[in-house]
């Protein structure tokens, strides 16, 4: 195991960007120089902020190139999004392996001593991709007309409203604003770096929505006739469908007209055989030599469906750099073809555990009752031969473990990592007999209390699912439980979870590095108890209320305590209690984890770093600083 510790560099005093001096001579891409000469763009000095943010590139790069990668269709929007997300504060991993927070598109930020008030100052001269100035008017628009607009957001996520009390906004001037909470909120910056200010957007630029463009789709500004016209234009059912991470107007992935502050913007949207993104001429950052970023002009995403086809694209040199869908189980194949494909294999460290995730809210009452039984959950967990899964599916690169914080996390615990992770089918059979599941049919499968065969349908949408489930299904057969694997696409998989239509799912349970940055997955959100979480986050307005004695209520209570703790020490204690409850209850059945995140990069693709942490919290490949990556001509 790795022994390094992840540290979080949070300052409770003013923190300033490393800024380029205004006297610098800035450089730009030749494709933009041509547009300047043609009178289509102002000079680079007028497009950049007065003092741009400096991104220290691994080495100063060269402009140009079309970065080729692959995607799986319109539902695969998060992969491209993570290439270019911008937060008000962002995760950075130094050469020492430690994580820290650095400013994004702000000149500075500060935190009050009581951790109640957070002050941010936007870069002077910051602009949207259409050249329009970014000001606190955009922040006010986000807060008043989106965040607090119940026609758009029926409820506010608890990470932005701890204890049910939404953050408050105070605009100081056209660049400076403050957000505050009634109680201390020591984890707020980590949460911003992970999930920003959440829905309803896709790339989620914290606090910022381009008012000059989006007000035409907002009911606080547009008339009913204008909204109806927009609905017709975009082909949606109602004006609210224009908003959200899938919104026809607010999802950068779908709308080329949407102004953004990211390094690239959409050029040819999905659905398309090849989706393209083009550089943002107003991107706010430069490298250490004063070159406006990004280096790469375009990114092309080629459509594929089968893993074999994707792997063939890699070997044939059709992928310049990619981590998404580069699977650990194919590591040997990638290494064997490095020379042929003219690429190098990179290994990051995945902060996730591949897991079976039962649905505690499943509509099948009998199965729901079994899931609520601790002995049943333990039996399923210890019936799995994790070492065999690791050797056969992950070529021994992972480790048998439970769904718990990974090595190096500030919340790591060896006890939790091994909880219910031993292989003991004899004990599993005893546990199932002990809870009354001692009757079997002619095929040796146990019978449920209602006399039906004990079968569980497990949905999967990852390439390693079918072969892994063959092993697990055989393990479960030894304890008289029938596992029925079902391979579906990502759109169906999401719909099953959103509509509470699944019995169990197979996926990498992540966010196990800095748990404080997004504890929601451990609280059941989009996971093992989505309906319970919805009930909690909406204060009972939606979802399903857990029974009065259900231990998930301890999870909710622990987060409520952490979210308003007066000190980081108190917050950490409450968070660790949340994690302890989650793991020891065994609601999620971890199988193998801490496997390497594999990426391939062509030998002429530069500034790709090795050995970083891959996690949803640190925004996947985005932690590597894609805007400073470049392609050698």
Secondary structure, 3 states (H helix, E strand, C coil): CCCCCCCCECCCCCEECCECCCCCCCECCHHHHHHHHCCCCCCHHHHCCCCCEECCCCCCCCCCCEEEEEECCCCCHHHHHCCCCCCCEEEEECCCCCEEEEECCEEEEEECCCCCEEEEEECCCCECCCCCECCHHHHHHHHHHHHCCCCCCCCCCCCCCHHHCCCEEEECCCCEEEEECCCCCCCHHHHHHHHCCCCCCCCCCCCCCCHHHHHHHCCCCCCHHHHHHHHHHHCCCCHHHHCCCCCCCCCCCCCCCCCCCCCEEEEECCCCCEEEEEECCCCCEECCCCEECCCCCEEEEEECCCHHHHHHHHHCCCCCEECCCCCHHHHHHHHHCHHHHCEEEEEEEECCEEEEEECCCCCCHHHHHHHCCHHHHHHHHHCCCHHHHHHHHCCCCCEECCCCCCCCCCCCCHHHHCCCCCCCHHHHHHHHHHCCCCCECCCCCEECCCCCECEEEEEECCCCHHHHHHHHHHHHHCCCCEEEEEECCHHHHHHHHHCCCCCEEEEEECCCCCHHHCHHHCCCCCCCCHHHHHHHHCCCCCCCCCCCCCCHHHHHHHHHHHHCCCCHHHHHHHHHHHHHHHHHHCCEEEEEECCEEEEEEECCEECCCCCCEECCCCCHHHHHCHHHCEECC
